Amino acid sequence: MRDDKARVRLAAVPADVRERMIAARADLPAGAITAVARFFEVLAARQDVPDLPSQASFAAACRNESALGLLLRMLELHAPGMCLAEGRALRRAYYRARPGGPRVAGSGHHRGVTEPRNWPEAWIKLLPALQEAPIAESTLRRHVASINRCAELLPRMICPPRLGWLLGWEMARKFREAGLRPSTIANYLGGLVSLGTHGHHDADAVAGLRSVQMGLLREARRIPKLKQTRIEALYEQGGYSEVLHAVIRNLETADASADWRSEAATARATAAILAVTLNVPPRSGDIASWRLGEALVRDPWGAWGLRWQQEKTGVWLDAGTLWTEIGWVLDQHLLAGRPRRHAHRCYTELVGMNWLTHELAGFDRRWPSERVSAAIGVPIHDLRTLAADYLRLHDPATAPAAVAALLGHSSRDAGAEYEALSQQTAAQRDWLAIRAKHAAGEKHGMSVSE
């Protein structure tokens, strides 16, 4: 197509967009000029806002996924001031319409029930009792996942899969050869212990298996925790200052990407997750399950409130009204590139949807922690420890109660470690204060007895 014909075809296109496309005409893919021209003709016919076209306009101009993809790529290059968020929404709808397409576009993780894999018959017979046991669904999933890891070892073992001390010992040896830490191995064997206990398996056999698990836990307590090493590294980077920098970095990444691309959506979701942890540090599974209008509520004037029931403990945690700055970051994720004035409209349209995906289906429970690890190098649970450390160092006397309230502990035992550390810190400060008084007395020529 010659320049003069291209200009005629692009007559309804804004001048700046038209001139960019004419200048790049030699490199344009087939159908690009027709696709862009048809889109702006649709906008004019529908009297749509050129800076923020609706999903209906994208749908009217693009009858299939390939046409939409071409249009979005061209608009990204030649109409950089246009918000393409609604184009992303339509693209995800096309993805869902694919045969066997993903439930959540751009994600390989979805929430689901962990199923037994390659279990021997003797273990499968015990499963119904474990499923009926009075334990949380998350605990059941964790046990089944741990037993799955144990089952992976069976083809490489001479020992029969009979629950007992010998099986535990041999599995521990195989796991050690694979480089796993004692605490991790103990968690895996804990799944088998729970299976045998709730399945009313031979008590002596279960006790033997449990003795191997307890030995591993005692060994683990003598080994420095990997978490502590990670926390120390985060402190060196600035602690919560690094978390704030990560929020900014992800928002900048989103701003540098076109609104229809998954990179922008992932970066804004990551920034929102990190921002919430600054206000209150939840568990990854809880974050993945929140829904707009239920756990997270936005008032018309822009204030965000957070209240949810913790999956692990069943305890309700009310964070109240989130800080204004945190609410602003949540708005950025909600808007997905749209102007700020559309924030509450977007919220009302998405009430009932998962807050991260903006769809009914959510990401896998591990996804928030994976994103935090990618952003700051530590999983999300370490930020709970970081928050407790800040409170302990600020005021060790009141820290145990504050930590229990902030982290939503269901019992005093859950915060026993934090309480012990707080008492130790308080004692250290008292001793330093006593030494300072003695040093001040000696400096003025007074003896301790005086």
TIFI-506321 format. One record per residue (C-alpha): residue number from 1; x negated, y, z. Coordinates in Angstrom, 3 decimals. Each point is the difference from the previous one (the first is absolute). Example, Ala and Ser with C-alpha at 12.3 -4.5 7.8 and 13.67 -1.06 7.14 Angstrom:
BEGIN
REC pos       xx       yy       zz
REC   1  -12.300   -4.500    7.800
REC   2   -1.370    3.440   -0.660
This chain:
BEGIN
REC pos       xx       yy       zz
REC   1    0.000    0.000    0.000
REC   2   -1.415    3.382   -1.077
REC   3   -0.271    2.908    2.435
REC   4    2.884    1.885   -1.609
REC   5    2.321   -2.995    0.201
REC   6   -1.121   -0.672    3.567
REC   7    0.854    3.571    0.990
REC   8    3.457   -0.328   -1.526
REC   9    0.559   -3.305    1.795
REC  10   -1.152    1.579    3.304
REC  11    2.140    3.115   -0.366
REC  12    1.910   -0.652    3.243
REC  13   -3.207   -0.604    1.964
REC  14   -1.490    2.855    2.103
REC  15   -2.749    1.852   -1.845
REC  16   -2.845   -0.975    2.316
REC  17    0.895   -3.703   -0.202
REC  18    0.438    0.223   -3.772
REC  19   -3.378    1.639   -0.534
REC  20   -1.789   -2.583    2.166
REC  21    1.522   -2.819   -2.008
REC  22   -0.803    1.664   -3.340
REC  23   -3.615    0.473    1.120
REC  24   -0.249   -3.680    0.921
REC  25    2.098   -1.243   -2.937
REC  26   -2.764   -2.158   -1.472
REC  27   -0.261   -1.989    3.237
REC  28    3.703   -0.359    0.736
REC  29    1.374   -3.562   -0.043
REC  30    2.696   -0.914   -2.475
REC  31    3.408    1.330    0.996
REC  32   -1.339    2.523    2.542
REC  33    1.331    3.108   -1.743
REC  34    3.417   -1.567   -0.572
REC  35    0.225   -1.186    3.628
REC  36   -0.853    3.409    1.483
REC  37    2.237    1.870   -2.454
REC  38    2.962   -2.254    0.754
REC  39   -0.540    0.435    3.756
REC  40    0.084    3.800   -0.123
REC  41    3.042   -0.118   -2.278
REC  42    1.725   -2.117    2.659
REC  43   -1.007    2.490    2.712
REC  44    1.497    2.853   -2.022
REC  45    3.204   -1.888   -0.716
REC  46    0.425   -0.967    3.644
REC  47   -1.093    3.459    1.204
REC  48   -2.490   -1.744    2.251
REC  49   -2.807    1.776    1.869
REC  50   -3.200   -0.403   -2.097
REC  51   -2.286    0.089    3.040
REC  52    1.951   -2.752    1.800
REC  53    1.861   -2.167   -2.536
REC  54    2.555   -2.447    1.361
REC  55   -0.140   -3.778   -0.259
REC  56    3.064    0.154   -2.252
REC  57   -1.907    2.138   -2.515
REC  58   -2.886   -2.459   -0.064
REC  59    2.469   -2.856   -0.488
REC  60    1.818    1.823   -2.840
REC  61   -3.276    0.654   -1.824
REC  62   -1.560   -3.429    0.593
REC  63    2.020   -3.103   -0.668
REC  64   -2.693   -2.445    1.103
REC  65   -3.075   -0.292    2.197
REC  66   -2.598    0.424   -2.754
REC  67    1.609    3.235   -1.214
REC  68    0.059    1.324    3.558
REC  69   -3.648   -0.918    0.531
REC  70   -1.048    1.849   -3.151
REC  71    2.018    3.080    0.973
REC  72   -1.415    0.124    3.537
REC  73   -3.584   -0.298   -1.249
REC  74    0.524    2.825   -2.478
REC  75    1.703    2.268    2.548
REC  76   -2.788   -0.673    2.498
REC  77   -2.574    1.202   -2.532
REC  78    1.816    2.830   -1.735
REC  79    2.580    1.229    2.569
REC  80   -2.031   -0.038    3.221
REC  81    2.379    2.351    1.811
REC  82    2.978   -2.340   -0.346
REC  83    1.034   -2.191    2.959
REC  84    0.267   -3.610   -1.217
REC  85    1.298   -1.527    3.237
REC  86    3.382   -0.914   -1.509
REC  87   -1.800   -1.688   -2.874
REC  88   -1.745   -2.228    2.529
REC  89    3.364   -0.910    1.530
REC  90    1.321   -1.082   -3.412
REC  91   -3.199   -1.916   -0.738
REC  92    0.436   -1.987    3.215
REC  93    3.587   -0.761   -1.020
REC  94   -1.300   -1.396   -3.297
REC  95   -2.530   -2.116    1.947
REC  96    2.766   -1.463    2.142
REC  97    1.978   -0.859   -3.125
REC  98   -2.837   -2.147   -1.348
REC  99    0.576   -3.776    0.280
REC 100   -1.780   -0.979    3.200
REC 101   -1.160    3.569    0.512
REC 102   -1.237    1.260    3.374
REC 103    2.507    1.175    2.583
REC 104   -2.237    2.953    0.839
REC 105   -1.913    1.453   -2.922
REC 106   -3.724    0.254    0.450
REC 107   -0.213   -2.290    3.000
REC 108   -1.082   -3.593    0.360
REC 109    1.302   -0.257    3.559
REC 110    3.552   -0.460    1.190
REC 111    1.530   -0.907    3.287
REC 112    0.931   -3.656    0.309
REC 113    0.094   -3.035    2.231
REC 114   -3.198   -2.009    0.348
REC 115    0.603   -3.564   -1.208
REC 116   -1.911   -3.145    1.061
REC 117   -2.634   -1.070   -2.528
REC 118   -1.509   -3.489   -0.270
REC 119    0.994   -1.114    3.488
REC 120   -0.213   -3.711    0.836
REC 121    3.276   -1.757    0.761
REC 122   -0.679   -0.102    3.743
REC 123   -0.271    3.798    0.147
REC 124    3.097    0.569   -2.139
REC 125    2.089   -2.062    2.429
REC 126   -0.903    2.454    2.779
REC 127    0.878    3.108   -2.041
REC 128    3.780    0.163    0.699
REC 129   -0.653    0.228    3.745
REC 130   -2.504    2.822   -0.560
REC 131    2.521    1.847   -2.179
REC 132    2.638   -0.296    2.735
REC 133   -2.376    1.085    2.781
REC 134    0.770    3.280    1.845
REC 135   -2.791    1.944   -1.713
REC 136    0.037    3.095   -2.201
REC 137    0.208   -0.399   -3.759
REC 138   -3.393    1.665   -0.354
REC 139   -1.504   -2.530    2.436
REC 140    1.521   -2.881   -1.978
REC 141   -1.482    1.373   -3.219
REC 142   -3.376    0.364    1.653
REC 143    0.081   -3.582    1.314
REC 144    0.991   -1.420   -3.384
REC 145   -2.740    2.014   -1.745
REC 146   -2.559   -1.268    2.546
REC 147    1.103   -3.607   -0.485
REC 148   -0.277    0.486   -3.767
REC 149   -3.666    0.936    0.484
REC 150   -0.510   -3.112    2.094
REC 151    1.689   -2.140   -2.658
REC 152   -2.470    1.280   -2.603
REC 153   -2.782   -1.816    1.873
REC 154    1.655   -3.441    0.040
REC 155   -1.175   -1.211   -3.460
REC 156   -3.624    0.586    1.092
REC 157    0.317   -1.761    3.352
REC 158   -0.407   -3.668    0.974
REC 159    1.945    0.545    3.215
REC 160    3.734   -0.861   -0.322
REC 161    2.450    2.909    0.371
REC 162    1.136   -1.171    3.422
REC 163    0.374    2.874    2.455
REC 164   -2.522   -0.231    2.812
REC 165   -3.464    0.885    1.243
REC 166   -1.867   -1.750   -2.831
REC 167    1.965    1.767   -2.725
REC 168   -0.563    3.370    1.675
REC 169   -3.706   -0.631    0.439
REC 170   -0.517   -1.068   -3.617
REC 171    2.039    2.905   -1.370
REC 172   -1.961    2.456    2.142
REC 173   -3.230   -1.437   -1.426
REC 174    1.250    0.347   -3.582
REC 175    1.192    3.559    0.605
REC 176   -3.394    0.893    1.514
REC 177   -1.727   -1.329   -3.100
REC 178    2.160    2.410   -2.015
REC 179   -1.299    2.900    2.128
REC 180    3.153    0.709    2.026
REC 181   -0.280    1.558    3.440
REC 182    1.121   -1.894    3.133
REC 183    2.957    2.337    0.573
REC 184    1.297   -0.600   -3.530
REC 185   -0.374   -3.767    0.333
REC 186    1.811    0.102    3.343
REC 187    2.891    1.854   -1.641
REC 188    0.267   -2.644   -2.732
REC 189   -0.054   -2.873    2.497
REC 190    2.566    1.932    2.049
REC 191    2.498   -0.610   -2.786
REC 192   -0.469   -3.766    0.367
REC 193    0.249    0.277    3.799
REC 194    3.316    1.812   -0.336
REC 195    1.226   -2.555   -2.542
REC 196   -0.794   -2.872    2.376
REC 197    1.372    1.781    3.067
REC 198    3.361    0.985   -1.475
REC 199    0.238   -3.303   -1.863
REC 200   -0.347   -1.903    3.304
REC 201   -3.006   -1.905   -1.296
REC 202   -2.066   -2.171    2.369
REC 203   -0.927    2.314    2.909
REC 204   -3.533   -1.405    0.442
REC 205   -0.744    0.419   -3.700
REC 206    1.218    3.609    0.020
REC 207   -2.031    0.679    3.163
REC 208   -3.129   -1.317   -1.736
REC 209    0.604    2.255   -2.995
REC 210    0.649    2.948    2.306
REC 211   -3.269   -0.645    1.866
REC 212   -1.916    0.485   -3.263
REC 213    1.905    3.227   -0.624
REC 214   -0.706    1.308    3.521
REC 215   -3.704   -0.796   -0.380
REC 216   -0.098    2.065   -3.173
REC 217    1.763    2.898    1.724
REC 218   -2.524   -0.065    2.866
REC 219   -2.800    0.045   -2.564
REC 220    1.653    2.884   -1.830
REC 221    0.075    2.092    3.181
REC 222   -3.794   -0.272    0.238
REC 223   -0.475    1.288   -3.551
REC 224    0.285    3.725   -0.763
REC 225    3.251    0.710   -1.846
REC 226   -0.237    0.986   -3.643
REC 227    2.684    2.563    0.773
REC 228   -2.286    1.828    2.398
REC 229   -2.690    0.247   -2.677
REC 230    2.544    1.405   -2.449
REC 231    1.302    2.500    2.559
REC 232   -3.540    1.197    0.744
REC 233   -0.599    0.492   -3.726
REC 234    3.240    1.994   -0.249
REC 235   -1.074    2.155    2.954
REC 236   -3.260    0.757   -1.839
REC 237    2.055    1.143   -3.001
REC 238    2.015    2.320    2.225
REC 239    2.819   -2.138    1.387
REC 240    3.355    1.674   -0.605
REC 241   -1.788    2.682   -1.992
REC 242   -0.834   -2.694   -2.585
REC 243    3.648   -1.088   -0.038
REC 244    1.014    3.585   -0.805
REC 245   -2.608    0.207   -2.747
REC 246    1.344   -3.260   -1.447
REC 247    3.517    1.471   -0.100
REC 248   -1.321    2.991   -1.934
REC 249   -2.073   -2.184   -2.351
REC 250    3.023   -2.122   -0.908
REC 251    2.226    3.017   -0.583
REC 252   -2.676    1.487   -2.257
REC 253   -0.217   -3.298   -1.887
REC 254    3.764    0.082   -0.489
REC 255   -0.086    3.601   -1.220
REC 256   -2.714   -0.908   -2.501
REC 257    2.100   -2.850   -1.435
REC 258    3.124    0.207   -2.135
REC 259    3.156   -0.456    2.065
REC 260    1.138   -3.012   -2.032
REC 261   -3.157   -2.015    0.723
REC 262   -0.202   -2.533    2.835
REC 263   -3.278    1.543    1.202
REC 264    1.845    3.152    1.037
REC 265    2.760   -1.930    1.792
REC 266   -2.494   -2.228    1.835
REC 267   -2.117    2.967    1.086
REC 268    3.022    1.898    1.374
REC 269    1.246   -3.105    1.821
REC 270   -3.456   -0.487    1.525
REC 271   -0.093    3.635    1.127
REC 272    3.451   -0.403    1.582
REC 273   -1.050   -3.150    1.886
REC 274   -3.144    1.676    1.325
REC 275    1.939    3.132    0.951
REC 276    2.522   -1.973    2.066
REC 277   -2.819   -1.677    1.944
REC 278   -1.173    3.453    1.091
REC 279    3.347    0.481    1.736
REC 280    0.479   -3.564    1.246
REC 281   -2.017   -3.136   -0.984
REC 282    2.449   -2.788   -0.977
REC 283   -0.767   -3.567   -1.089
REC 284   -0.323   -0.742   -3.706
REC 285    3.059   -2.268   -0.143
REC 286    2.172    2.652    1.621
REC 287   -1.147    2.695   -2.415
REC 288    0.731   -2.251   -2.974
REC 289    3.595   -0.556    1.163
REC 290    1.173    3.566    0.705
REC 291    2.964    1.338   -1.950
REC 292    1.004    3.570   -0.724
REC 293    3.010    1.060    2.042
REC 294   -0.629   -2.742    2.565
REC 295   -3.527    0.012    1.444
REC 296   -0.968    3.245   -1.760
REC 297    2.573    2.794   -0.054
REC 298   -0.405    3.399   -1.675
REC 299    2.036    3.034    1.025
REC 300    1.113    2.463   -2.702
REC 301   -2.432    2.604    1.363
REC 302   -2.958   -2.356   -0.513
REC 303   -0.594   -1.543    3.448
REC 304   -0.748   -3.740    0.032
REC 305    0.897   -2.341    2.873
REC 306   -1.306   -3.538    0.580
REC 307    1.557   -2.745    2.132
REC 308   -0.279   -3.739   -0.564
REC 309    0.153   -3.374    1.719
REC 310   -3.396   -1.653    0.056
REC 311    0.014   -3.390   -1.672
REC 312   -2.603   -1.542    2.302
REC 313    1.452    1.025    3.360
REC 314    3.593    0.967   -0.769
REC 315   -0.603    3.271    1.878
REC 316    1.495    3.174   -1.480
REC 317   -2.591    2.737   -0.511
REC 318    1.286    3.547   -0.417
REC 319   -2.644    2.349   -1.379
REC 320    2.524    2.838   -0.060
REC 321   -0.508    2.864   -2.443
REC 322   -3.247   -0.414   -1.907
REC 323   -2.461    2.861   -0.198
REC 324    0.740    2.509   -2.749
REC 325   -3.218   -0.860   -1.848
REC 326    0.877   -3.703    0.020
REC 327    3.470    0.781   -1.357
REC 328   -1.578    1.991   -2.829
REC 329   -2.080   -3.031   -1.039
REC 330    3.116   -2.208    0.125
REC 331    1.706    2.515   -2.279
REC 332   -2.852   -0.281   -2.503
REC 333    0.493   -3.763   -0.175
REC 334    3.770    0.410   -0.225
REC 335   -0.180    2.593   -2.782
REC 336   -2.521   -1.950   -2.134
REC 337   -1.054    3.206   -1.756
REC 338    3.376    1.756   -0.086
REC 339    0.324    3.607    1.286
REC 340    0.391    0.402    3.777
REC 341    3.576    1.291   -0.302
REC 342    1.112   -3.496   -1.057
REC 343   -1.233   -1.698    3.193
REC 344    3.312   -0.485    1.778
REC 345    1.813   -0.928   -3.215
REC 346   -2.567   -2.751   -0.564
REC 347    0.417   -1.128    3.590
REC 348    3.797   -0.265   -0.194
REC 349   -0.251   -1.945   -3.270
REC 350   -2.418   -2.473    1.603
REC 351    1.741   -0.558    3.345
REC 352   -0.043   -3.734    0.723
REC 353   -3.073   -0.609   -2.149
REC 354   -3.423   -1.095    1.184
REC 355   -1.964    3.154    0.765
REC 356   -3.182   -1.143   -1.785
REC 357    1.411   -1.490   -3.211
REC 358    3.189    2.117   -0.220
REC 359    1.798   -3.224   -0.927
REC 360    1.906   -2.659    1.933
REC 361   -2.973   -2.364   -0.027
REC 362   -3.054    0.942    2.026
REC 363   -3.671   -0.834   -0.270
REC 364   -1.547   -2.930    1.829
REC 365   -0.520    0.643    3.718
REC 366   -3.777    0.140   -0.539
REC 367    0.134    2.692   -2.691
REC 368   -0.123    3.050    2.324
REC 369   -3.026   -1.403    1.832
REC 370   -1.722   -0.795   -3.294
REC 371    0.515    3.569   -1.161
REC 372   -1.374    1.408    3.264
REC 373   -3.047   -2.288   -0.288
REC 374   -0.611    1.224   -3.534
REC 375    0.288    3.625    1.159
REC 376   -2.064    0.041    3.217
REC 377   -1.648   -3.428    0.256
REC 378    2.013   -1.399    2.941
REC 379    3.366   -1.797    0.169
REC 380    2.969    1.859    1.380
REC 381   -0.051   -1.851    3.328
REC 382   -3.375    1.592    0.794
REC 383    1.744    3.385    0.032
REC 384    2.058   -1.213    2.961
REC 385   -3.275   -0.648    1.816
REC 386   -1.331    3.393   -1.120
REC 387    3.079    1.751    1.414
REC 388   -0.371   -1.844    3.304
REC 389   -3.677    0.987    0.165
REC 390    0.825    3.669   -0.541
REC 391    2.561   -0.077    2.808
REC 392   -2.362   -1.856    2.333
REC 393   -2.835    2.445   -0.581
REC 394    2.316    3.004    0.358
REC 395    1.530   -1.002    3.351
REC 396   -0.855   -3.497    1.260
REC 397    2.302    0.339    3.008
REC 398    3.181    0.382   -2.063
REC 399   -1.180   -1.888   -3.092
REC 400    1.520   -3.460    0.768
REC 401    3.546    1.344    0.188
REC 402   -0.513    2.249   -3.032
REC 403   -1.477   -2.856   -2.039
REC 404    2.885   -2.318    0.923
REC 405    2.532    2.618   -1.119
REC 406   -1.861    0.899   -3.197
REC 407   -0.644   -3.584   -1.136
REC 408    3.330   -1.369    1.177
REC 409   -1.336   -2.771    2.237
REC 410    2.696   -2.356    1.271
REC 411   -1.752   -0.763    3.302
REC 412   -2.834    1.153    2.224
REC 413   -2.015   -3.071   -0.970
REC 414   -0.031    1.180   -3.630
REC 415   -2.003    3.074    1.038
REC 416   -2.149   -1.688    2.636
REC 417   -3.189    0.457   -2.004
REC 418    0.667    3.715   -0.549
REC 419    0.813    0.419    3.708
REC 420   -3.253   -1.672    1.041
REC 421   -2.008    2.224   -2.336
REC 422    1.811    3.091    1.286
REC 423   -0.770   -0.919    3.608
REC 424   -3.634   -0.536   -0.924
REC 425   -0.158    3.386   -1.759
REC 426    1.662    1.742    2.968
REC 427   -2.488   -1.604    2.410
REC 428   -2.917    1.084   -2.187
REC 429    1.254    3.586   -0.025
REC 430    0.483    0.003    3.770
REC 431   -3.558   -1.240    0.469
REC 432   -1.371    2.637   -2.369
REC 433    1.901    2.679    1.936
REC 434   -1.497   -1.243    3.301
REC 435   -3.492    0.017   -1.521
REC 436    0.560    3.523   -1.328
REC 437    0.916    1.205    3.524
REC 438   -3.117   -1.629    1.447
REC 439   -2.149    1.542   -2.715
REC 440    1.510    3.436    0.670
REC 441   -0.729   -0.349    3.760
REC 442   -3.629   -0.948   -0.589
REC 443   -0.410    2.894   -2.409
REC 444    0.956    2.432    2.801
REC 445   -2.400   -1.575    2.458
REC 446    2.622   -1.998    1.923
REC 447   -0.391   -3.618    1.002
REC 448    2.722   -2.578   -0.453
REC 449    0.430   -0.333    3.788
REC 450    0.554    3.738    0.332
